[in-house]
Amino acid sequence: MALTTVSSSSGSEHAPSEITTLLGRGSEFEGKLSFEGTVRIDGKLSGEIFTDDTLIIGEGAEVNAEINVGAIVIEGTIHGNVNAKRSVEIHTPGKVIGNISTPSLFIEKGVIFEGTCQMEQGATAGKTTRSAQPRVAEATAG
C-alpha cells in the first residue's frame, strides 16, 4: 500500500508547504478517511473524507466520495459532493461531478464542473436552505 508520511514540501505550486500524508499513484483506498494536516491523494479513493485541514487531489487521482474539509485543491477527478469550510480550488485538468459548498471558490479555465455551487458561510453541499426560484428583473422605458 502506498500510504506514506511525508515531511518535505511538494513541487506543486498549489500545495501547502508541508504534506503530512500521501496516498500515491497505483494505490487504492476504500472507507472513511479522517486526518489532521495536509493529505495528498494521487491514487484512487472511495468512501468519505473528513478533516478541518487541507486535502489535495493530485492530477490523475480518482475520488468517489463525500468530502468535508477545511480547504481542498483539485487537479484530479472527484465524483461526489464537496463541503469546504474555507476554500475550494479547481485547477486544470481537474474535474468535479457533484455539488460544491464553500465560502471561497476558484475555478481555472479548462476544468470540468458539473453540479451546483452554494457560496454561503456554514452551507452544506447537497442541502438546500432556500428555494431556487428564478428572479425576474423588470425594466422600464423612460
C-alpha positions in Angstrom: 0.0 0.0 0.0 1.3 3.5 -0.9 0.1 5.4 2.1 3.2 7.2 3.4 4.0 10.1 5.7 6.0 12.9 4.0 7.6 15.9 5.7 9.2 17.6 2.7 7.5 20.2 0.6 5.8 19.3 -2.7 6.9 20.7 -6.1 3.4 21.7 -6.9 2.7 25.5 -6.9 -0.7 24.8 -5.3 0.5 22.7 -2.4 0.9 23.9 1.1 4.4 23.9 2.5 4.1 20.5 4.1 2.3 17.4 3.1 1.9 15.1 6.1 0.4 12.0 4.2 0.4 10.8 0.6 -1.8 8.2 -1.0 0.4 7.5 -4.0 -0.3 6.6 -7.6 -1.3 3.0 -8.1 -2.8 2.7 -4.6 -6.5 2.3 -3.8 -8.4 3.0 -0.5 -12.0 2.3 0.4 -13.7 3.6 3.6 -13.7 6.6 5.8 -10.6 8.8 5.9 -10.1 11.4 8.6 -6.9 13.2 9.3 -5.1 16.3 10.6 -2.6 18.3 8.5 -2.3 18.1 4.7 -3.1 15.0 2.7 -2.4 14.5 -1.0 -4.2 11.8 -2.9 -2.7 10.6 -6.2 -4.4 7.2 -6.3 -8.0 6.0 -6.1 -10.2 6.6 -3.0 -13.9 5.6 -2.5 -15.9 6.5 0.6 -15.9 9.5 2.9 -13.3 12.1 3.8 -13.4 14.3 6.9 -10.9 17.0 8.1 -10.7 20.6 9.2 -7.4 20.8 7.3 -6.3 20.6 3.7 -6.8 17.9 1.1 -5.0 17.9 -2.3 -6.4 15.7 -5.1 -3.5 15.3 -7.5 -3.6 15.0 -11.2 -4.6 11.5 -12.2 -6.3 10.8 -8.9 -9.8 9.4 -8.9 -12.0 10.1 -5.8 -15.6 8.8 -5.4 -16.5 10.3 -2.0 -18.5 12.7 0.1 -15.9 15.2 1.1 -16.0 17.5 4.2 -12.7 19.5 4.6 -11.3 22.8 5.7 -9.8 23.5 2.2 -9.3 21.5 -1.0 -7.1 21.8 -4.1 -8.3 19.7 -7.0 -6.3 18.6 -10.1 -7.8 15.1 -10.4 -11.3 13.8 -10.7 -14.0 13.9 -8.0 -17.4 12.2 -8.1 -19.3 13.4 -5.0 -20.2 16.4 -3.0 -17.6 18.7 -1.6 -18.2 20.8 1.5 -15.2 23.1 2.3 -15.2 25.4 5.3 -12.6 27.8 3.9 -12.0 27.3 0.1 -12.1 25.1 -3.0 -9.6 25.5 -5.8 -10.0 23.5 -9.1 -7.1 23.6 -11.4 -6.6 22.0 -14.9 -7.1 19.2 -15.7 -9.4 18.9 -12.6 -13.0 17.5 -12.9 -15.8 17.7 -10.3 -19.0 15.9 -10.8 -21.1 16.8 -7.8 -22.2 19.8 -5.7 -19.8 22.3 -4.0 -20.4 24.3 -0.9 -17.8 26.8 0.2 -17.4 30.5 1.0 -14.5 30.8 -1.5 -14.3 29.2 -4.9 -11.6 29.3 -7.6 -12.1 27.5 -11.0 -9.3 27.7 -13.5 -10.1 27.8 -17.2 -10.3 24.4 -18.8 -11.7 22.4 -15.8 -14.9 20.5 -15.8 -17.5 21.2 -13.1 -20.9 19.5 -13.4 -23.1 20.3 -10.4 -24.3 23.2 -8.3 -22.3 25.6 -6.1 -23.5 27.2 -2.9 -21.3 30.0 -1.6 -22.6 30.9 1.9 -20.8 30.6 5.2 -21.9 27.4 7.0 -23.7 25.9 4.0 -23.6 22.2 3.3 -23.3 20.6 -0.1 -26.4 18.8 -1.3 -28.6 20.6 1.2 -30.9 23.3 0.1 -31.6 26.1 2.6 -33.9 28.2 0.4 -35.9 27.7 -2.7 -34.1 28.2 -6.0 -36.8 30.3 -7.6 -35.6 32.3 -10.7 -35.8 36.0 -10.3 -37.3 38.2 -13.0 -35.9 41.7 -13.5 -38.3 44.3 -14.9 -37.0 47.1 -17.0 -39.0 50.4 -17.5 -38.5 52.6 -20.5 -38.3 56.2 -19.7 
